């Protein structure tokens, strides 16, 4: 089958990374990728795989470029058009329908919509997509189980939802003791100090400040720990973060490391991963990635974080620094004990059993085949 993927952009995001993995690991179909914006991070990586990548470089909605998108779909002669993210669902879905493509699949990545937090224009598009969901897509792939209820309330056609969670290559994501010790040496963190970590770009919904408050409570109880914060704009130049660190007297307990693309090194380096998001998550990749490396997680109950963790870690309500501090303390107290070793093993096993890359690829192939067979 020839599948044309239309995506809002190819920057450093979860949807983009999942699309890249589908193109990399699925050898049964021909994939073509159309970005409404530029090549960004994943464009060159897709091209290295031999995938045809087209970029529209849309800055504003252009009739000329929309017509070009229609021509591109027609020339590609796809068996299936799969769109990713709301802008692509709208533009790509309408363009494919105008081309006469019957097999259209939308892909939803948002799990939570809140007026005042989601962009106003995004809310307008989602309300429009809710009406179009009865007319355009054959199916709507949802990465988060919680998102299904959210989008049903928004008015989407509930009969079309298909849950396909993200998948991970466990031949790459795996425990590595050398990387564990090397990570500590790189940042001069003593071996005997329990190491906590958080990986997320700087954004209010990621809950960095709430986590800082939780760490200050641990410090007040004289609990031994160190925490690294990793992500874009997580540096000393971020005045909001550095002033909070100074205000809470956490200078000797926290490091801001900025962006680090070597997620395997990071997750192997940590003892406990803390996912502190307040809202807006779908299926947080970093939680599953840390678990694949054998690193137990403390997560807030946002998106499908609790589904990923299951009984292998700890789940708490979002935006509650006292409960977060208490739960991190509980996790740290378990390190080195027999139950900790069992937890580490079960953490990786849960990802292997439920979220291996082969499971995701098989799910997509089953969906694509079921649609294509009905048309032949």
Long-range contacts (C-beta under 8 A, 24 or more apart in sequence): 1-28, 1-29, 1-30, 1-79, 1-80, 1-368, 1-369, 1-372, 2-29, 2-30, 2-32, 2-76, 2-77, 2-78, 2-79, 2-80, 3-29, 3-30, 3-31, 3-32, 3-78, 3-79, 3-80, 3-81, 3-82, 3-368, 4-32, 4-33, 4-34, 4-73, 4-76, 4-78, 4-80, 4-81, 4-82, 4-96, 5-31, 5-32, 5-33, 5-34, 5-81, 5-82, 5-83, 5-84, 6-34, 6-36, 6-69, 6-81, 6-82, 6-83, 6-84, 6-88, 6-91, 6-92, 6-95, 6-96, 7-33, 7-34, 7-35, 7-36, 7-83, 7-84, 7-85, 7-88, 8-35, 8-36, 8-37, 8-84, 8-85, 8-86, 8-87, 8-88, 9-35, 9-36, 9-37, 9-38, 9-40, 10-35, 10-37, 10-38, 10-39, 10-40, 10-41, 10-42, 10-43, 10-46, 10-53, 10-55, 11-37, 11-40, 11-41, 11-42, 12-40, 12-41, 12-42, 12-232, 14-109, 14-143, 14-166, 14-282, 14-283, 14-284, 14-285, 15-84, 15-85, 15-107, 15-109, 16-40, 16-41, 16-42, 16-84, 17-42, 17-285, 18-143, 18-166, 18-360, 19-84, 20-45, 20-46, 21-167, 21-169, 21-357, 21-360, 22-360, 22-361, 22-364, 23-49, 23-51, 24-49, 25-169, 25-357, 25-358, 25-361, 26-361, 26-364, 26-365, 28-365, 29-365, 29-368, 32-76, 32-78, 34-69, 34-72, 34-92, 36-87, 36-88, 36-91, 36-92, 61-91, 66-91, 66-95, 69-95, 70-95, 70-98, 70-99, 73-99, 73-101, 74-99, 78-103, 79-103, 79-368, 79-372, 79-375, 80-104, 80-105, 80-368, 80-371, 80-372, 81-105, 82-106, 82-107, 82-141, 83-107, 84-109, 85-109, 86-110, 86-122, 86-125, 86-126, 86-129, 87-125, 89-129, 89-137, 90-125, 90-128, 90-129, 90-132, 93-129, 93-132, 93-136, 93-137, 94-132, 94-136, 96-136, 97-135, 97-136, 102-138, 102-375, 103-138, 103-371, 103-372, 103-375, 104-136, 104-137, 104-138, 105-137, 105-138, 105-139, 105-140, 105-141, 105-367, 105-371, 106-133, 106-136, 106-137, 106-139, 106-140, 106-141, 107-140, 107-141, 107-143, 108-140, 108-141, 108-142, 108-143, 108-144, 108-147, 108-151, 108-282, 109-143, 109-144, 109-282, 109-283, 110-147, 110-150, 110-280, 110-282, 111-143, 111-144, 111-146, 111-147, 111-150, 111-280, 111-281, 111-282, 111-283, 111-302, 111-303, 111-304, 112-146, 112-147, 112-150, 112-279, 112-280, 112-281, 112-302, 112-303, 113-150, 113-154, 114-279, 114-280, 117-205, 117-279, 117-280, 118-280, 126-154, 127-154, 127-155, 129-156, 130-154, 130-155, 130-156, 131-155, 133-157, 133-160, 138-371, 139-367, 139-371, 141-367, 143-282, 143-283, 143-304, 144-281, 144-282, 144-283, 144-303, 144-304, 145-304, 145-307, 146-303, 146-304, 146-307, 147-282, 147-303, 162-367, 164-360, 164-363, 164-364, 164-367, 165-283, 165-304, 165-307, 165-354, 165-355, 165-360, 166-283, 166-285, 166-288, 166-355, 166-360, 167-355, 167-356, 167-357, 167-358, 167-359, 167-360, 167-361, 168-285, 168-288, 168-289, 168-292, 168-351, 168-355, 168-356, 168-357, 169-357, 170-292, 170-348, 170-351, 170-352, 170-356, 170-357, 172-264, 173-263, 173-264, 173-267, 173-289, 173-292, 173-293, 173-351, 174-264, 174-292, 174-293, 174-294, 174-348, 175-268, 175-293, 175-294, 175-344, 175-348, 176-264, 176-268, 176-293, 177-268, 179-264, 179-265, 179-268, 179-269, 180-268, 180-269, 182-265, 182-269, 183-265, 183-266, 183-268, 183-269, 183-270, 184-269, 187-228, 187-255, 187-257, 189-226, 189-228, 193-224, 193-225, 193-226, 194-224, 194-225, 194-226, 194-271, 194-272, 194-332, 194-335, 195-225, 195-226, 195-227, 195-228, 195-269, 195-270, 195-271, 195-272, 196-225, 196-226, 196-227, 196-228, 196-270, 196-271, 196-272, 196-273, 196-274, 196-328, 196-332, 197-227, 197-228, 197-229, 197-230, 197-266, 197-267, 197-269, 197-270, 197-272, 197-273, 197-274, 198-227, 198-228, 198-229, 198-230, 198-231, 198-273, 198-274, 198-275, 198-276, 199-230, 199-231, 199-260, 199-263, 199-266, 199-273, 199-286, 200-231, 200-234, 200-275, 200-276, 200-277, 200-286, 201-231, 201-232, 201-233, 201-234, 202-231, 202-232, 202-233, 202-234, 202-238, 202-241, 204-278, 205-277, 205-278, 205-279, 205-280, 205-281, 206-231, 206-276, 206-277, 206-278, 207-276, 207-277, 207-278, 207-300, 207-318, 207-319, 208-234, 208-241, 208-276, 209-240, 209-244, 210-276, 210-278, 210-319, 210-320, 210-321, 210-324, 211-274, 211-276, 211-321, 211-324, 212-241, 212-244, 212-245, 212-248, 212-250, 212-254, 213-248, 213-321, 213-325, 214-276, 214-321, 214-322, 214-324, 214-325, 214-328, 215-248, 215-250, 215-253, 215-254, 215-325, 215-328, 216-248, 216-249, 216-250, 217-321, 217-322, 217-325, 218-325, 218-328, 218-329, 219-248, 219-249, 219-250, 219-253, 221-329, 223-329, 223-332, 224-332, 225-253, 225-328, 225-332, 226-253, 226-254, 226-255, 227-253, 227-254, 227-255, 227-274, 228-254, 228-255, 228-257, 228-269, 228-270, 229-254, 229-255, 229-256, 229-257, 230-257, 230-258, 230-259, 230-260, 230-266, 231-258, 231-259, 232-258, 232-259, 234-258, 234-259, 263-289, 264-293, 267-292, 267-293, 267-295, 268-293, 268-294, 268-295, 270-295, 271-295, 271-332, 271-335, 272-296, 272-297, 272-298, 272-328, 272-331, 272-332, 272-335, 273-297, 273-298, 274-298, 274-299, 274-324, 274-328, 275-299, 275-300, 275-305, 276-300, 276-324, 277-302, 277-303, 277-305, 277-318, 278-302, 278-318, 278-319, 279-318, 281-305, 283-308, 284-308, 288-351, 288-355, 291-347, 291-348, 291-350, 291-351, 292-348, 292-351, 292-352, 293-348, 294-344, 294-345, 294-347, 294-348, 295-344, 295-347, 296-331, 296-340, 296-343, 296-344, 296-347, 297-347, 298-324, 298-327, 298-328, 298-331, 300-324, 308-350, 308-351, 308-355, 309-350, 310-350, 311-346, 312-343, 312-346, 312-347, 312-350, 313-343, 313-347
